Amino acid sequence: MRTARAKGLADGVVVCRHALRNALLTIVTVVGVQLPRLIGGAAVTETVFAWPGMGSLAVRAAFERDYPMIMGITLVISAVVAISSLLVDLVYVAIDPRIRL
């Protein structure tokens, strides 16, 4: 960043092109890690506030011992986690060209 400023680039260009690009890797990592936690915490939130959703459906299925429903919900949540991990990896490649597939 010091070199870019020494070249005479504007502060906005320096921040967007140099600082933000390196900071985005950390932001993408945190979002990618927090998404599965958010989905997992939905069961507690939906149960406490009596909101309809997959979390409360999973809790109800567990109490009723509805095993096919539990397996289906687990499959959907696993697919969302896998897709979010794939998207994070693809965004890494788009942000930082040094990272190869």
HELIX and SHEET records of a PDB file:
HELIX    1   1 ARG A    2  LYS A    7  1                                   6    
HELIX    2   2 ASP A   11  VAL A   14  1                                   4    
HELIX    3   3 VAL A   15  ALA A   19  3                                   5    
HELIX    4   4 LEU A   20  PHE A   49  1                                  30    
HELIX    5   5 MET A   54  GLU A   64  1                                  11    
HELIX    6   6 TYR A   67  ILE A   95  1                                  29    
END                                                                             
